[in-house]
């Protein structure tokens, strides 16, 4: 059964992160993905939106896929339903990305295990904003 890294490990990882690709970042300010991404941006992280249809969100150019992002990404934060996590993990592993954060309320044990087996740090069913705010500042 999947277990998240402890608070100290999550915080240590977040302290190394500068760029967060947010898969499923909505352009709608009322959506949780927007609020979390905006808060992380306000903390000084660069947020790179990944969305197939938008052009710009939170003042950043939007990319349709992780593979389209032309610069390094330290963390992939996912706001997609559990059935889409497998595809996101596949893309992360193909790109050699090192960390994935699957947001609170989203659980896909098999995908998380596959990401871990591929060498990624995996956090699942937790809010990156709340963890950063509560444990890392």
VEXVO-883306 format. One line per field, with one value per atom (N, C-alpha, C): residue number from 0; z, y, x; atom name. Coordinates in Angstrom, 1 decimal, m for minus. Layout:
<pts>
k NUM;...
z Z;...
y Y;...
x X;...
a CA;...
</pts>
This chain:
<pts>
k 0;0;0;1;1;1;2;2;2;3;3;3;4;4;4;5;5;5;6;6;6;7;7;7;8;8;8;9;9;9;10;10;10;11;11;11;12;12;12;13;13;13;14;14;14;15;15;15;16;16;16;17;17;17;18;18;18;19;19;19;20;20;20;21;21;21;22;22;22;23;23;23;24;24;24;25;25;25;26;26;26;27;27;27;28;28;28;29;29;29;30;30;30;31;31;31;32;32;32;33;33;33;34;34;34;35;35;35;36;36;36;37;37;37;38;38;38;39;39;39;40;40;40;41;41;41;42;42;42;43;43;43;44;44;44;45;45;45;46;46;46;47;47;47;48;48;48;49;49;49;50;50;50;51;51;51;52;52;52;53;53;53;54;54;54;55;55;55;56;56;56;57;57;57;58;58;58;59;59;59;60;60;60;61;61;61;62;62;62;63;63;63;64;64;64;65;65;65;66;66;66;67;67;67;68;68;68;69;69;69;70;70;70;71;71;71;72;72;72;73;73;73;74;74;74;75;75;75;76;76;76;77;77;77;78;78;78;79;79;79;80;80;80;81;81;81;82;82;82;83;83;83;84;84;84;85;85;85;86;86;86;87;87;87;88;88;88;89;89;89;90;90;90;91;91;91;92;92;92;93;93;93;94;94;94;95;95;95;96;96;96;97;97;97;98;98;98;99;99;99;100;100;100;101;101;101;102;102;102;103;103;103;104;104;104;105;105;105;106;106;106;107;107;107;108;108;108;109;109;109;110;110;110;111;111;111;112;112;112;113;113;113;114;114;114;115;115;115;116;116;116;117;117;117;118;118;118;119;119;119;120;120;120;121;121;121;122;122;122;123;123;123;124;124;124;125;125;125;126;126;126;127;127;127;128;128;128;129;129;129;130;130;130;131;131;131;132;132;132;133;133;133;134;134;134;135;135;135;136;136;136
z 0.0;0.0;0.0;m0.8;m0.9;0.4;0.7;1.8;1.3;1.7;1.4;2.2;1.6;2.4;3.6;4.7;5.9;5.7;6.6;6.5;6.2;6.9;6.7;5.3;4.8;3.4;2.4;2.6;1.7;1.7;2.9;3.0;2.4;2.6;2.0;0.5;m0.1;m1.5;m2.0;m1.3;m1.7;m1.6;m0.7;m0.5;m1.7;m2.4;m3.6;m4.9;m4.8;m6.0;m6.3;m7.6;m8.1;m9.1;m9.9;m11.0;m10.9;m10.9;m10.7;m12.0;m12.7;m13.8;m13.2;m13.4;m12.9;m14.0;m14.0;m15.0;m14.5;m15.4;m15.2;m14.5;m14.6;m14.0;m14.8;m14.1;m14.8;m14.9;m16.0;m16.1;m15.2;m14.6;m13.8;m12.4;m12.0;m10.6;m9.5;m9.7;m8.7;m8.5;m9.3;m9.2;m8.3;m7.5;m6.6;m7.2;m8.4;m9.1;m9.2;m9.6;m9.8;m8.4;m7.4;m6.1;m5.5;m5.7;m5.2;m6.0;m7.3;m8.1;m7.9;m7.7;m7.4;m6.0;m5.0;m3.7;m3.8;m4.6;m4.8;m5.5;m6.5;m7.2;m6.3;m5.4;m4.4;m3.4;m3.2;m2.4;m3.1;m4.4;m5.1;m6.1;m6.2;m7.2;m8.6;m9.6;m10.9;m11.3;m11.7;m12.0;m13.5;m14.1;m15.5;m15.7;m16.3;m16.6;m17.7;m17.4;m18.5;m18.7;m19.8;m20.1;m21.6;m22.2;m23.6;m24.4;m23.7;m24.4;m24.1;m23.0;m22.6;m23.2;m23.3;m23.8;m22.7;m21.7;m20.6;m19.3;m18.2;m16.9;m15.9;m15.0;m14.0;m14.6;m15.8;m16.4;m17.1;m17.1;m17.7;m19.0;m19.9;m21.1;m20.7;m21.4;m21.1;m22.1;m21.7;m22.6;m22.6;m23.8;m23.8;m23.1;m23.1;m22.4;m21.7;m20.8;m20.1;m21.1;m22.1;m23.1;m23.9;m23.9;m24.7;m23.9;m22.6;m21.8;m22.1;m22.6;m23.1;m22.0;m20.8;m19.7;m18.6;m17.7;m16.7;m15.7;m15.2;m14.3;m13.0;m11.9;m10.6;m10.0;m10.2;m9.6;m10.6;m10.7;m11.5;m10.4;m10.4;m9.5;m10.3;m9.9;m10.8;m10.2;m11.0;m10.7;m11.8;m11.9;m12.9;m12.1;m12.6;m12.0;m12.0;m11.0;m10.8;m12.1;m13.0;m14.2;m15.2;m15.0;m15.9;m15.3;m14.1;m13.4;m14.1;m14.6;m15.3;m16.5;m17.3;m18.4;m18.0;m16.9;m16.4;m15.9;m15.2;m14.7;m15.9;m16.9;m18.1;m18.7;m18.8;m19.4;m18.5;m17.2;m16.3;m16.4;m16.4;m16.5;m17.9;m18.9;m20.3;m20.3;m19.6;m19.6;m18.5;m17.7;m16.6;m15.5;m15.2;m14.2;m12.8;m11.8;m10.5;m9.4;m9.6;m8.5;m9.0;m8.4;m8.8;m7.5;m7.5;m6.4;m6.9;m6.4;m6.9;m5.8;m6.2;m5.2;m4.4;m3.3;m2.3;m3.0;m2.6;m3.2;m4.4;m4.9;m6.0;m5.6;m5.9;m5.5;m6.6;m7.0;m8.0;m7.5;m6.7;m6.0;m7.0;m8.1;m9.1;m9.8;m10.2;m10.8;m9.9;m8.6;m7.6;m7.4;m7.4;m7.2;m8.4;m9.6;m10.8;m10.9;m10.5;m10.4;m9.4;m8.3;m7.3;m7.8;m8.4;m9.0;m10.1;m10.8;m11.8;m11.2;m9.9;m9.3;m8.9;m9.0;m8.7;m7.2;m6.7;m5.4;m5.6;m4.9;m5.1;m3.8;m4.0;m2.9;m3.5;m2.7;m3.3;m2.2;m2.7;m1.8;m0.7;m1.1;m0.2;m1.0;m0.3;m1.0;m0.9;m2.0;m2.0;m1.3;m1.5;m0.9;0.7;1.2;2.6;3.2;2.6;3.1;3.2;2.1;2.1;3.2;3.2;4.2;5.7;5.9;7.3;7.8;6.9;7.3;6.8;5.8;5.1;5.2;5.6;5.5;6.8
y m1.2;0.0;1.3;2.2;3.5;4.3;4.8;5.8;7.0;8.2;9.4;9.5;10.3;10.6;11.4;11.4;12.1;13.6;14.4;15.9;16.5;15.9;16.4;16.2;15.0;14.7;15.5;15.7;16.6;18.0;18.5;19.9;20.0;19.0;19.1;19.1;18.3;18.4;19.7;20.2;21.5;22.7;22.6;23.6;23.6;22.5;22.5;22.9;22.9;23.2;24.7;25.0;26.4;26.5;25.5;25.5;24.3;24.6;23.6;23.6;22.5;22.3;21.8;22.6;22.2;21.6;20.3;19.6;19.7;20.3;20.5;21.8;22.7;24.1;24.8;25.1;25.7;27.2;27.8;29.3;29.9;29.2;29.6;29.9;31.1;31.5;30.8;30.3;29.7;28.2;27.7;26.3;26.1;25.0;24.8;24.8;24.3;24.3;25.7;26.6;28.0;28.6;28.4;29.0;28.4;27.1;26.5;27.0;27.1;27.5;29.0;29.8;31.2;31.4;30.6;30.7;30.3;29.2;28.8;29.9;30.5;31.6;32.7;33.0;34.1;33.8;32.5;32.1;32.2;32.5;32.6;31.5;30.5;29.4;29.9;29.4;29.6;28.5;28.9;27.9;27.9;26.7;26.5;25.7;26.4;25.7;24.7;23.5;22.5;22.3;22.7;22.6;22.5;21.7;21.5;22.7;23.5;24.5;25.9;26.2;27.6;28.2;29.5;30.1;30.7;31.3;32.0;31.8;31.5;31.4;31.9;32.8;33.4;34.1;34.7;35.4;34.6;33.2;32.3;31.7;31.5;30.7;29.3;28.8;27.5;26.5;25.3;24.3;23.1;22.5;21.5;20.2;19.9;18.7;19.0;18.1;18.3;18.3;17.5;17.4;18.7;19.6;20.8;21.9;21.7;22.8;22.8;24.0;24.0;24.2;24.2;24.4;23.4;23.3;22.3;22.5;21.4;21.4;20.6;21.2;20.5;19.6;20.0;19.2;19.3;18.2;18.1;18.0;19.0;19.0;18.7;17.6;17.1;17.4;18.1;18.3;17.6;16.3;15.6;14.4;13.9;12.7;11.5;10.6;9.4;8.6;8.6;7.7;8.3;9.6;10.2;10.2;9.8;9.8;8.9;7.7;6.8;7.5;8.3;9.0;10.0;10.7;11.8;11.1;10.0;9.3;8.8;8.3;7.8;8.9;10.1;11.3;11.7;11.7;12.1;11.1;9.9;8.9;9.0;9.2;9.3;10.5;11.6;12.8;12.8;11.8;11.7;12.7;13.1;14.0;13.3;14.1;13.5;13.5;14.3;14.4;14.7;14.1;14.3;14.4;15.4;15.6;15.5;14.5;14.2;14.8;15.8;16.7;15.9;16.6;16.0;15.6;14.4;13.9;13.0;12.9;12.1;10.9;9.7;8.5;7.5;7.1;6.1;5.3;4.3;3.5;2.9;2.3;1.7;2.7;3.8;4.8;5.4;5.6;6.1;5.1;3.8;2.8;2.7;2.8;2.8;4.0;5.2;6.4;6.2;5.6;5.4;4.4;3.3;2.3;2.9;4.0;4.6;5.7;5.8;6.7;8.1;8.2;9.5;9.6;10.8;11.1;11.3;10.7;10.7;11.2;12.2;12.6;12.5;11.8;11.6;12.0;12.5;12.8;13.8;14.8;15.9;17.2;18.3;19.6;20.2;20.5;21.1;22.4;23.2;24.5;24.4;23.6;23.4;22.8;21.9;21.3;22.4;23.1;24.2;25.2;25.7;26.7;26.2;24.9;24.4;23.9;23.4;22.7;23.3;24.1;24.5;25.9;26.8;28.2;28.6
x 0.8;0.0;0.9;0.5;1.2;1.2;2.4;2.5;3.3;2.7;3.4;4.7;5.7;6.8;6.4;7.2;6.8;6.9;6.4;6.4;7.8;8.8;10.1;10.6;10.4;10.8;10.0;8.7;8.0;8.5;8.8;9.3;10.7;11.5;12.9;12.8;11.9;11.7;11.2;10.2;9.6;10.6;11.5;12.5;13.5;13.6;14.5;13.7;12.4;11.6;11.6;11.7;11.6;10.4;10.3;9.3;8.4;7.1;6.0;5.1;5.1;4.1;2.8;1.8;0.5;m0.4;m0.6;m1.4;m2.8;m3.6;m5.1;m5.3;m4.4;m4.7;m5.8;m6.8;m8.0;m7.8;m8.3;m8.3;m9.4;m10.2;m11.4;m10.9;m10.9;m10.4;m11.1;m12.3;m13.1;m12.7;m11.9;m11.5;m10.3;m10.3;m9.2;m7.8;m7.7;m6.4;m5.8;m6.7;m6.3;m5.9;m6.6;m6.3;m5.0;m4.8;m3.5;m2.4;m2.5;m1.4;m1.1;m2.1;m1.9;m1.2;m1.6;m0.9;0.6;0.9;2.2;3.0;2.4;3.1;3.4;2.4;2.6;3.7;4.0;5.1;6.5;6.5;7.7;8.0;7.1;7.4;6.9;7.6;7.2;6.2;5.0;4.0;3.8;3.9;3.8;2.5;1.5;0.2;0.3;m0.4;m0.5;m2.0;m2.5;m3.9;m4.0;m4.9;m4.9;m5.6;m6.4;m7.2;m6.8;m6.2;m6.0;m4.7;m4.6;m3.4;m2.5;m3.1;m2.4;m3.2;m2.5;m3.2;m2.2;m2.6;m1.8;m0.6;m0.8;0.3;1.4;1.2;2.2;1.6;2.5;2.1;1.7;0.6;0.1;0.6;1.0;1.5;0.5;0.2;m0.8;m0.3;1.0;1.5;2.8;3.2;4.4;5.6;5.5;6.6;6.8;5.8;5.9;6.6;6.8;7.4;8.9;9.4;10.8;11.9;11.6;12.6;12.4;13.3;13.2;12.1;11.5;10.4;10.9;10.7;11.2;10.1;8.8;7.7;6.5;5.8;4.6;3.4;2.6;1.4;0.2;m0.6;m1.7;m3.0;m3.9;m5.3;m6.1;m6.0;m6.8;m7.4;m8.5;m9.2;m8.3;m8.5;m7.7;m7.5;m8.5;m8.3;m7.3;m6.9;m5.9;m4.5;m4.4;m3.0;m2.0;m2.5;m1.6;m0.9;m1.7;m1.1;m0.1;m0.4;0.5;1.8;1.7;2.9;3.7;3.1;3.8;4.6;4.0;4.7;5.8;5.6;6.7;7.9;7.6;8.7;9.4;8.7;9.3;10.2;9.9;10.6;11.7;11.8;12.8;12.5;11.3;11.0;11.1;11.4;11.8;10.8;9.7;8.7;7.4;6.4;5.0;4.2;3.3;2.4;0.9;0.2;m1.1;m2.0;m2.8;m3.5;m4.5;m4.9;m5.8;m7.1;m7.6;m8.8;m8.6;m7.4;m7.1;m6.2;m6.7;m5.9;m5.8;m4.6;m4.4;m3.2;m3.4;m2.3;m1.4;m1.9;m1.1;m0.1;m0.7;0.1;1.2;0.9;1.8;3.0;2.6;3.6;4.5;4.0;4.8;5.7;5.2;6.1;7.2;6.9;8.0;9.0;8.5;9.4;10.3;9.8;10.6;11.5;11.6;12.6;12.0;10.7;10.1;9.8;9.9;9.2;7.8;6.9;5.5;4.8;3.9;3.0;1.6;0.7;m0.6;m1.7;m2.8;m3.9;m3.6;m2.8;m2.4;m2.4;m2.6;m2.5;m1.1;m0.5;0.8;0.9;m0.2;m0.2;m0.3;m1.2;m1.3;m0.1;0.5;1.8;2.9;3.0;4.0;3.7;2.5;2.1;2.3;1.9;1.9;3.3;4.1;5.3;6.6;6.6;7.8;8.2;7.4;7.7;8.5
a N;CA;C;N;CA;C;N;CA;C;N;CA;C;N;CA;C;N;CA;C;N;CA;C;N;CA;C;N;CA;C;N;CA;C;N;CA;C;N;CA;C;N;CA;C;N;CA;C;N;CA;C;N;CA;C;N;CA;C;N;CA;C;N;CA;C;N;CA;C;N;CA;C;N;CA;C;N;CA;C;N;CA;C;N;CA;C;N;CA;C;N;CA;C;N;CA;C;N;CA;C;N;CA;C;N;CA;C;N;CA;C;N;CA;C;N;CA;C;N;CA;C;N;CA;C;N;CA;C;N;CA;C;N;CA;C;N;CA;C;N;CA;C;N;CA;C;N;CA;C;N;CA;C;N;CA;C;N;CA;C;N;CA;C;N;CA;C;N;CA;C;N;CA;C;N;CA;C;N;CA;C;N;CA;C;N;CA;C;N;CA;C;N;CA;C;N;CA;C;N;CA;C;N;CA;C;N;CA;C;N;CA;C;N;CA;C;N;CA;C;N;CA;C;N;CA;C;N;CA;C;N;CA;C;N;CA;C;N;CA;C;N;CA;C;N;CA;C;N;CA;C;N;CA;C;N;CA;C;N;CA;C;N;CA;C;N;CA;C;N;CA;C;N;CA;C;N;CA;C;N;CA;C;N;CA;C;N;CA;C;N;CA;C;N;CA;C;N;CA;C;N;CA;C;N;CA;C;N;CA;C;N;CA;C;N;CA;C;N;CA;C;N;CA;C;N;CA;C;N;CA;C;N;CA;C;N;CA;C;N;CA;C;N;CA;C;N;CA;C;N;CA;C;N;CA;C;N;CA;C;N;CA;C;N;CA;C;N;CA;C;N;CA;C;N;CA;C;N;CA;C;N;CA;C;N;CA;C;N;CA;C;N;CA;C;N;CA;C;N;CA;C;N;CA;C;N;CA;C;N;CA;C;N;CA;C;N;CA;C;N;CA;C;N;CA;C;N;CA;C;N;CA;C;N;CA;C;N;CA;C;N;CA;C;N;CA;C;N;CA;C;N;CA;C;N;CA;C;N;CA;C;N;CA;C;N;CA;C;N;CA;C;N;CA;C;N;CA;C
</pts>
